[in-house]
Amino acid sequence: MPSVSSPHGRDIDVRPRRGASRRPGAPRPGSARPATRKNARGTRTPAVPWRRAVVLGLLVGVLGGSAIGGYVLWKSGKVEDVQAWAESWRNRITAFAPFPLQDITVEGRRHVTQDAILKALDVRRGQSLLSVDLHTARHRMEQIEWVEHAAVERRWPDTIHVTLRERSAVALWQNEVVAANGKRTTEYVLIDRLGRKVRTVDPAESQVRLVVAGEGAPEHLAELLLLLQDARPLRDRLRAAVYVGQRRWNLTLDDGPTIKLPADDAAAALQRLMALDKSDNLLARDLSVVDLRLPGILILRRRGAPDPLQAVADRAPARVDAASAAAGAKPAPAGAGAKPVPAAKPAAPGDTARRSTPGSGAQR
């Protein structure tokens, strides 16, 4: 092995020493030295492997004792006493808390009751303003049926201020409800312009005059209101709207006809109706139905005239005896003493079909 001469004439051995790559304090390879841990004095003490087991056992014992104690309290009926004791101590502590609550002010309240607001806030007089959870209180406030948006804030030194924006009910939804005993009842629910349900009311006590019915009517109410923005004469006289087949609307006017809108392009049909009403004063006539479902065709029915489709539906079909049919005999009449039913006419005299174009008026 070569050696290196130092400036002082001494040789320096550059061969790696045994154990030079071993970190200080590490056991030699192949030795069975136990794991140790340094203490505060720097000396090594043997590690205790059962400490974790002891800590885990104590934790399980505390949790188990708490569960058993809670069960015993529940069985003995003393839970209410413990809660009352904890509440009394809580009141004593909060009595010395800074900024005690003394007043609650509400802005924008019209339909929401005072009890509903206090229940949503869940605070008490003398409670520190610092302990009031404003986010949770606002969330509970917005769960009230009338509330659309709420804001809760502290006003130092002793007041909580609540700002409400209530929903504006624009219609009564007529809905049929089936009870548990199978009985069908009709209920009326106030809804806003987005179709959100507010609460069930008595229609005789409600100031909302528009009634909507039909499956899916609340969800499509906003579309109807947007459709009627350019038809002010209809919107002011609208009394009821029925959503038919989840496709189209039937509109009933005050002391006026029922307007049957098409499923497609209802806006164009309403513009055509407005043009005819402006030129011929159509909606002021003694009509019961204005049918706009067919494009380019206006069907009118006078008030009191029979419905031809209903007359066809009311016709009793002839009965066919099963034995006679098997033998190839002719079908028997509807009844032995029944009078023959006259054939329905192709169209009722009260119905008039008119072709119309926007701006030209109805042809007489």
C-alpha positions in Angstrom: 0.0 0.0 0.0 1.6 3.3 -1.0 2.2 6.0 1.6 2.4 9.8 1.4 5.1 11.9 2.9 4.1 14.8 5.0 6.0 18.1 5.0 7.5 17.1 8.4 9.0 13.9 7.0 6.5 11.5 8.5 4.6 9.0 6.4 0.8 9.1 6.4 -1.0 5.9 5.8 -4.0 6.6 3.5 -5.6 3.2 3.8 -9.2 3.2 5.1 -9.4 2.3 8.7 -11.7 -0.4 9.9 -15.1 0.9 10.9 -14.6 4.3 9.4 -17.8 4.1 7.4 -19.8 3.1 10.5 -21.8 6.0 12.1 -20.9 7.0 15.7 -22.8 4.9 18.2 -24.0 2.3 15.7 -23.4 -1.4 16.7 -20.7 -3.3 14.9 -21.8 -5.7 12.2 -22.8 -9.0 13.6 -23.2 -7.8 17.2 -26.4 -8.4 19.2 -26.3 -5.1 20.9 -29.8 -4.1 22.2 -31.5 -0.9 21.1 -30.8 2.0 23.5 -32.0 5.6 23.9 -30.1 8.6 25.1 -31.4 10.3 28.2 -31.0 14.0 29.3 -27.5 13.3 30.7 -26.3 11.8 27.4 -26.1 8.2 28.7 -27.9 5.4 27.0 -30.8 3.6 28.6 -32.5 0.5 27.2 -35.8 1.3 25.4 -39.0 -0.1 26.9 -41.1 -1.9 24.2 -44.2 -2.3 26.3 -44.9 1.5 26.8 -47.2 1.7 23.8 -49.2 -1.3 25.0 -49.7 0.4 28.4 -50.8 3.7 26.8 -53.2 1.9 24.5 -54.6 -0.1 27.4 -55.2 3.1 29.4 -57.0 4.7 26.5 -59.3 1.7 26.0 -60.0 1.7 29.7 -61.0 5.4 29.7 -63.3 5.1 26.7 -64.9 1.9 28.0 -65.5 3.5 31.4 -67.0 6.6 29.8 -69.4 4.4 27.7 -70.4 2.3 30.7 -70.9 5.4 32.9 -73.1 7.0 30.2 -75.2 3.9 29.9 -75.7 3.7 33.6 -76.8 7.4 33.7 -79.2 6.8 30.9 -80.7 3.8 32.5 -81.0 5.5 35.9 -82.8 8.6 34.3 -80.3 11.1 35.7 -79.2 12.4 32.3 -81.5 15.4 32.6 -80.0 16.2 36.0 -76.5 16.1 34.6 -77.6 18.4 31.7 -79.2 20.8 34.1 -76.1 20.9 36.2 -73.9 21.5 33.2 -76.3 24.2 32.0 -76.2 26.0 35.4 -72.4 26.1 35.3 -72.4 27.3 31.8 -74.7 30.2 32.8 -72.4 31.0 35.7 -69.4 31.2 33.4 -71.1 33.1 30.6 -72.4 35.6 33.2 -68.9 37.0 33.4 -68.3 36.8 29.6 -67.6 40.1 27.8 -70.2 41.7 25.5 -73.4 40.1 26.8 -76.3 39.8 24.4 -79.1 42.2 25.2 -81.1 42.8 22.0 -81.9 41.2 18.6 -83.0 43.4 15.6 -84.6 42.0 12.4 -84.9 43.8 9.1 -87.0 42.7 6.1 -89.4 40.5 8.1 -93.0 40.2 6.7 -94.2 36.6 6.9 -91.6 35.0 9.2 -92.7 34.7 12.8 -90.7 35.8 15.7 -90.5 32.4 17.3 -89.0 31.0 14.1 -86.2 33.6 14.1 -85.4 33.0 17.8 -85.3 29.2 17.3 -83.0 29.6 14.3 -80.6 31.9 16.2 -80.5 29.6 19.3 -79.2 32.3 21.6 -80.2 33.6 25.0 -80.0 36.9 26.8 -76.7 37.4 28.5 -74.7 35.1 26.2 -71.5 36.6 25.0 -71.5 37.8 21.4 -68.1 36.1 20.9 -69.7 32.7 21.4 -72.5 33.1 18.8 -71.8 31.0 15.6 -73.0 33.4 12.9 -72.5 30.9 10.0 -74.6 28.2 11.7 -77.3 30.7 12.6 -77.5 32.0 9.0 -77.8 28.4 7.7 -80.6 27.6 10.1 -82.3 30.9 9.2 -82.3 30.0 5.5 -84.1 26.8 6.3 -87.3 28.7 7.2 -89.9 28.2 4.6 -90.3 32.0 3.8 -86.6 32.9 3.8 -84.7 33.2 0.6 -81.6 34.8 1.9 -80.4 35.8 5.4 -77.5 37.7 6.9 -76.6 37.6 10.6 -74.1 40.0 12.1 -72.8 41.3 15.5 -73.4 44.9 16.4 -71.3 45.8 19.3 -71.5 45.9 22.1 -74.7 43.9 22.8 -76.9 43.4 19.7 -77.3 40.8 16.9 -78.8 42.1 13.7 -80.6 39.9 11.2 -81.4 40.9 7.6 -83.9 38.8 5.7 -85.0 38.6 2.1 -88.3 36.7 2.0 -89.6 34.8 -1.0 -92.4 36.4 -3.0 -95.2 34.0 -3.6 -96.6 34.4 -7.1 -99.0 31.4 -7.4 -100.9 28.7 -5.6 -100.1 25.2 -6.7 -103.2 23.0 -6.6 -101.9 19.5 -5.8 -103.8 16.2 -5.2 -102.5 14.2 -2.2 -103.2 10.6 -1.4 -103.5 10.0 2.3 -102.4 6.8 4.1 -106.0 5.5 4.1 -106.2 5.9 0.3 -108.4 9.1 0.5 -107.5 11.8 -2.0 -107.4 15.4 -0.9 -106.5 18.6 -2.6 -104.0 21.0 -1.1 -102.8 24.4 -2.1 -99.2 25.3 -1.7 -97.7 28.8 -2.1 -94.8 28.8 -4.6 -92.4 31.5 -5.7 -91.5 32.4 -9.3 -88.8 29.7 -9.4 -91.3 27.0 -8.3 -90.0 26.6 -4.8 -92.6 25.6 -2.3 -93.2 28.0 0.6 -96.0 26.5 2.7 -99.5 25.1 2.5 -102.3 27.6 2.9 -106.1 27.9 2.7 -106.9 29.4 -0.7 -109.7 31.4 0.8 -107.3 33.2 3.1 -104.5 33.7 0.5 -104.0 37.0 -1.4 -102.4 35.2 -4.3 -104.9 34.9 -7.1 -103.0 32.8 -9.7 -103.7 29.1 -9.4 -101.5 26.5 -11.3 -102.1 22.8 -11.6 -100.7 19.8 -13.3 -97.7 17.6 -12.9 -94.5 19.6 -13.3 -96.3 23.0 -13.1 -94.1 24.5 -10.4 -90.9 23.6 -12.2 -92.1 25.3 -15.4 -93.7 28.4 -13.8 -90.7 30.6 -14.5 -91.0 29.8 -18.2 -94.7 30.7 -18.2 -94.1 34.1 -16.5 -91.3 34.8 -19.0 -93.7 33.9 -21.8 -96.3 36.4 -20.5 -94.0 39.3 -20.2 -94.9 40.6 -23.7 -98.6 39.7 -23.3 -99.7 42.1 -20.6 -103.5 41.9 -21.3 -103.3 38.2 -20.7 -101.0 38.4 -17.7 -103.3 40.9 -15.9 -106.4 38.7 -16.5 -104.8 35.4 -15.9 -106.7 33.4 -13.3 -105.5 29.8 -13.7 -102.8 27.9 -15.6 -102.8 24.1 -16.1 -99.7 22.3 -17.3 -101.0 19.6 -19.6 -99.0 16.4 -20.2 -95.9 18.1 -19.0 -95.7 19.7 -22.5 -97.9 22.8 -22.8 -100.2 25.2 -20.9 -103.9 25.9 -20.8 -104.6 29.5 -19.6 -107.9 30.6 -18.1 -108.7 34.3 -18.0 -111.0 36.2 -15.6 -114.5 36.2 -17.2 -112.9 35.1 -20.4 -112.0 32.0 -22.5 -109.5 29.2 -21.9 -106.5 29.6 -24.2 -104.9 26.4 -25.3 -101.3 27.0 -26.2 -99.2 24.7 -28.4 -96.3 22.7 -27.0 -93.9 24.2 -29.5 -93.4 27.9 -30.3 -95.9 29.1 -27.7 -94.5 32.6 -27.9 -95.4 33.0 -31.6 -98.9 31.7 -30.9 -99.4 34.3 -28.2 -98.2 37.1 -30.5 -100.7 35.9 -33.1 -103.4 36.0 -30.5 -102.4 39.5 -29.3 -102.5 40.7 -32.9 -106.0 39.2 -33.4 -107.3 40.7 -30.2 -105.9 44.1 -31.2 -107.6 44.0 -34.6 -110.9 42.2 -33.8 -111.2 42.5 -30.0 -111.2 38.7 -29.8 -110.8 38.2 -26.1 -113.9 40.4 -25.3 -116.2 38.1 -27.3 -118.5 35.5 -25.7 -116.1 32.6 -26.2 -115.2 29.6 -24.0 -112.2 28.2 -25.8 -109.5 29.7 -28.0 -107.4 26.9 -29.4 -104.0 27.8 -30.8 -102.5 24.3 -30.9 -102.5 24.0 -34.7 -100.1 26.3 -36.5 -101.9 28.8 -38.7 -105.3 27.7 -37.6 -107.5 29.4 -34.8 -110.3 27.3 -33.4 -113.0 29.2 -31.4 -115.9 27.8 -29.4 -118.8 29.9 -28.2 -119.8 29.9 -24.6 -122.4 27.2 -23.9 -121.7 25.3 -27.1 -121.1 21.5 -26.6 -117.6 20.0 -27.0 -117.6 17.7 -30.1 -114.8 15.6 -28.7 -116.7 15.1 -25.5 -119.8 14.1 -27.4 -117.8 11.4 -29.2 -116.3 10.2 -25.9 -119.7 9.9 -24.3 -121.0 7.5 -26.9 -121.6 4.1 -25.4 -119.9 1.4 -27.6 -122.0 -1.6 -28.6 -121.5 -4.7 -26.6 -120.5 -8.0 -28.2 -121.7 -11.2 -26.6 -118.8 -13.6 -26.2 -120.9 -16.7 -27.2 -122.4 -15.0 -30.2 -119.0 -13.8 -31.3 -117.6 -17.3 -31.0 -120.6 -18.6 -33.1 -120.1 -15.9 -35.7 -123.3 -14.1 -34.9 -123.7 -10.3 -35.2 -123.0 -8.2 -32.2 -125.9 -7.5 -29.8 -127.1 -4.0 -29.1 -126.0 -2.1 -26.0 -129.2 -3.1 -24.1 -132.5 -4.8 -24.6 -134.5 -1.7 -24.1 -131.9 0.9 -24.8 -132.6 3.6 -27.3 -130.3 3.9 -30.3 -127.6 6.6 -29.9 -127.6 9.0 -32.8 -124.3 9.4 -34.7 -122.3 12.4 -33.8 -122.1 15.1 -36.3 -118.7 15.9 -37.8 -118.5 19.2 -36.1 -120.6 21.1 -33.5 -122.2 24.3 -34.7 -120.6 26.2 -31.9 -117.1 25.5 -33.1 -115.6 27.7 -35.8 -112.2 27.1 -37.5 -110.5 30.1 -38.8 -107.3 30.6 -40.6 -105.5 33.6 -39.5 -102.2 35.4 -40.1 -100.6 37.8 -37.6 -101.8 41.3 -38.3 -104.6 40.3 -40.7 -107.3 39.6 -38.2 -109.8 36.7 -38.1 -111.8 36.1 -41.2 -115.5 36.2 -40.7 
